[in-house]
Structure formats: C-alpha cells, structure tokens
Amino acid sequence: MTLNFSGRHYPSDIIMQALRYYLAYKLSYREIEEIFAERNIHFDHSTLNRWVIKYAPQLEAIFRKKKRRVSDSWRMDETYIKVKGRWVYNYRAVDKYGAIIDFYLSETRDEPAAPAFFNKAINQHGLPEKIVIDKSGANAAALDTINIRLWLSGYLLFMIGNRPGKYIFNSFH
C-alpha cells in the first residue's frame, strides 16, 4: 500500500513532514502552519486537518504491516490519561522484552472495554501464550470470556495466579 498524493497542491515530502510534526509531537495545526510559514511554505491549518484525516489511517495501516513480531508473553495494564483535555483509560500491553503490542483508549474501565482491547491486540498479533494482568476485575472477566470462547473452539486454556494481585492467562494451542 502506498500513499497517493496526486491532485495535491504541495509536494509529498511537505505533506509527510507536516503529518510527522502533528502525529509525533504535541503541536496544534496552527503551530505547524506557523513553523512552515517561517520556512516560506504557506498552507492553512484546515488543509493540514484534511491531510491528517486522509493520510493518518493509511499511515497506521502501513506501519502496522511493517511492525516486528512480538513475543508470546504479554504484560497488560491500564492507566488514566488526559487526551485533548479529556480523561480516558489507556489499555496497553507490552511483550516480555518491552516492545509495544497495542493500546486502546476507552472512556470506561469495564468489562466491554477490556475485551475490546484484547480482541484488537489478538487480531493484530495472534493469540499469546501468556498474558500477565493486574488485579482489575474487568481484565480477569474479559480473559474469562475469551478463555470460554477459545475453549469452545477447541483450544485448551486456563488462568492461574502468579503473585498477589497478579494473574497469568495461559494458552496452549
């Protein structure tokens, strides 16, 4: 998959640099507009907004395809963060080497949000051999639901305690 810049009034390298500034740093559309104006490249902040809407999902798809494989042992937790002035739960997982597996933003920390995260991560990276979670009841319930669904489809799965307040979700396929 390649990005199609035909019909754009700016060269692809200008568009990609503007997208990089917006996606990689905490800069507003107007701040990026100003940075480029200092370099005598003039576009409106609403143009940048259209570029982000058009190209950011395509870039994510390209980057996900090129992402390296993660290990079969995951560590998962959630934290409360502020995104664009709104507090949300950030469900996140890393493998045993610290490589980022996936993340999921949710307004709630409940049973529907946890399986949404797990389904997203599993669909992208496949079923892990082990998932270490915190003592959140929503995460344990989500893994129980996934465990039952996989057991019904022929996988042998079980959850065992790891240490106080921690759980491990094991799958042997």
C-alpha positions, 0 to 999 in steps of 0.5 A, spaced: 500 500 500 502 506 498 500 513 499 497 517 493 498 524 493 496 526 486 491 532 485 495 535 491 497 542 491 504 541 495 509 536 494 509 529 498 515 530 502 511 537 505 505 533 506 509 527 510 513 532 514 507 536 516 503 529 518 510 527 522 510 534 526 502 533 528 502 525 529 509 525 533 509 531 537 504 535 541 503 541 536 496 544 534 495 545 526 496 552 527 503 551 530 505 547 524 502 552 519 506 557 523 513 553 523 512 552 515 510 559 514 517 561 517 520 556 512 516 560 506 511 554 505 504 557 506 498 552 507 492 553 512 491 549 518 484 546 515 488 543 509 493 540 514 486 537 518 484 534 511 491 531 510 491 528 517 484 525 516 486 522 509 493 520 510 493 518 518 489 511 517 493 509 511 499 511 515 497 506 521 495 501 516 502 501 513 506 501 519 502 496 522 504 491 516 511 493 517 511 492 525 516 486 528 513 480 531 512 480 538 513 475 543 508 470 546 508 473 553 504 479 554 504 484 560 497 488 560 495 494 564 491 500 564 492 507 566 488 514 566 490 519 561 488 526 559 487 526 551 485 533 548 483 535 555 479 529 556 480 523 561 480 516 558 483 509 560 489 507 556 489 499 555 496 497 553 500 491 553 507 490 552 511 483 550 516 480 555 522 484 552 518 491 552 516 492 545 509 495 544 503 490 542 497 495 542 493 500 546 486 502 546 483 508 549 476 507 552 472 512 556 470 506 561 474 501 565 469 495 564 468 489 562 466 491 554 472 495 554 477 490 556 475 485 551 475 490 546 482 491 547 484 484 547 480 482 541 484 488 537 491 486 540 489 478 538 487 480 531 493 484 530 498 479 533 495 472 534 493 469 540 499 469 546 501 464 550 501 468 556 498 474 558 500 477 565 494 482 568 493 486 574 488 485 579 482 489 575 476 485 575 474 487 568 481 484 565 480 477 569 472 477 566 474 479 559 480 473 559 474 469 562 470 470 556 475 469 551 478 463 555 470 460 554 470 462 547 477 459 545 475 453 549 469 452 545 473 452 539 477 447 541 483 450 544 485 448 551 486 454 556 486 456 563 488 462 568 492 461 574 495 466 579 502 468 579 503 473 585 498 477 589 494 481 585 497 478 579 494 473 574 497 469 568 492 467 562 495 461 559 494 458 552 496 452 549 494 451 542 
